[in-house]
Amino acid sequence: MMDSLTRFSRFCYRPDLGLLLIRLVIGGIFIHHGWMKLMSIPGTEHMMTMLGMPGFMAYAIMTVELVGGILLVLGVVARAAGVATGIAMIVALALAVVPSRGIAGGELELTLMVCSFALALIGAGKYRLLHLFEHDAHAQARAVIIAAEATDVAGEIAG
């Protein structure tokens, strides 16, 4: 009995796969929220002014959520993306969620913040875009360019 539990435990120990799942879900949520803001820039600007912030902050928040989410999913500069998205969630909690709903109403933002900072501390793990190209510096540079082009396409859609 103990031997089968040990084998099962070893089989389930996949920290890099766990990091990939967390990055996909957290990054996907940020992409979704950033995309919603992108599709409704006037509404997002209005929301920012209602919170006492300048309207141009809508672009900053939308960019952090959309680009940060893409970077988290790809595992490219995931530590920096984790810090940026974590800070965005602190701002969301402080300015929008807690004043209107209290901390109990901010479980999504709180979860996103903690997971973002955890990814910033841990890193992306081995299942990331650049890991596929680590043996070849030129291929690694091309992968970064592909990620940058993906964010440019999102910007063109907004423009």
Backbone hydrogen bonds, N-H to C=O, Kabsch-Sander energy under -0.5 kcal/mol:
donor,donor_aa,acceptor,acceptor_aa,energy
5,L,1,M,-1.8
6,T,2,M,-2.2
7,R,3,D,-2.2
8,F,4,S,-2.5
9,S,5,L,-2.6
10,R,6,T,-2.3
11,F,7,R,-2.3
12,C,8,F,-2.2
13,Y,9,S,-0.9
14,R,12,C,-1.5
18,G,14,R,-2.2
19,L,15,P,-2.4
20,L,16,D,-2.0
21,L,17,L,-2.3
22,I,18,G,-2.3
23,R,19,L,-2.9
24,L,20,L,-2.8
25,V,21,L,-2.3
26,I,22,I,-2.8
27,G,23,R,-2.5
28,G,24,L,-2.0
29,I,25,V,-2.2
30,F,26,I,-2.2
31,I,27,G,-2.7
32,H,28,G,-2.5
33,H,29,I,-2.5
34,G,30,F,-2.9
35,W,31,I,-2.7
36,M,32,H,-2.2
37,K,33,H,-1.9
38,L,34,G,-2.3
39,M,35,W,-2.4
40,S,36,M,-0.6
40,S,37,K,-0.7
41,I,38,L,-0.7
44,T,40,S,-2.4
45,E,41,I,-3.0
46,H,42,P,-2.3
47,M,43,G,-2.3
48,M,44,T,-2.3
49,T,45,E,-2.3
50,M,46,H,-2.2
51,L,47,M,-1.2
52,G,49,T,-1.3
53,M,48,M,-2.7
57,M,54,P,-1.7
58,A,55,G,-2.0
59,Y,56,F,-1.1
60,A,56,F,-1.1
61,I,57,M,-2.8
62,M,58,A,-2.4
63,T,59,Y,-2.3
64,V,60,A,-2.5
65,E,61,I,-2.5
66,L,62,M,-2.7
67,V,63,T,-2.4
68,G,63,T,-0.8
68,G,64,V,-1.5
69,G,65,E,-1.7
70,I,66,L,-2.0
71,L,67,V,-2.7
72,L,68,G,-2.3
73,V,69,G,-2.4
74,L,70,I,-2.5
75,G,71,L,-1.6
76,V,71,L,-1.5
78,A,75,G,-0.5
81,A,77,V,-2.4
82,G,78,A,-2.5
83,V,79,R,-2.0
84,A,80,A,-2.5
85,T,81,A,-2.7
86,G,82,G,-2.0
87,I,83,V,-2.5
88,A,84,A,-2.1
89,M,85,T,-1.7
90,I,86,G,-1.7
91,V,87,I,-2.4
92,A,88,A,-2.3
93,L,89,M,-2.7
94,A,90,I,-2.8
95,L,91,V,-2.8
96,A,92,A,-2.1
97,V,92,A,-2.4
98,V,93,L,-2.4
100,S,96,A,-1.0
101,R,97,V,-3.7
102,G,97,V,-1.0
102,G,98,V,-1.1
105,G,102,G,-1.2
106,G,103,I,-1.5
107,E,104,A,-0.5
110,L,106,G,-2.8
111,T,107,E,-2.3
112,L,108,L,-2.8
113,M,109,E,-2.4
114,V,110,L,-2.5
115,C,111,T,-2.6
116,S,112,L,-2.3
117,F,113,M,-2.4
118,A,114,V,-2.3
119,L,115,C,-2.5
120,A,116,S,-1.9
121,L,117,F,-1.8
122,I,118,A,-2.8
123,G,119,L,-2.5
128,R,126,K,-1.6
129,L,74,L,-3.2
132,L,128,R,-0.9
132,L,129,L,-1.1
133,F,130,L,-1.2
134,E,131,H,-0.9
136,D,133,F,-1.9
140,Q,136,D,-2.0
141,A,137,A,-2.1
142,R,138,H,-2.1
143,A,139,A,-2.0
144,V,140,Q,-1.8
145,I,141,A,-2.1
146,I,142,R,-2.5
147,A,143,A,-2.0
148,A,144,V,-2.3
149,E,145,I,-2.7
150,A,146,I,-1.9
151,T,147,A,-1.5
152,D,148,A,-1.8
153,V,149,E,-2.3
154,A,150,A,-1.6
155,G,151,T,-1.8
156,E,152,D,-2.3
157,I,153,V,-2.0
158,A,154,A,-1.5
159,G,155,G,-1.8
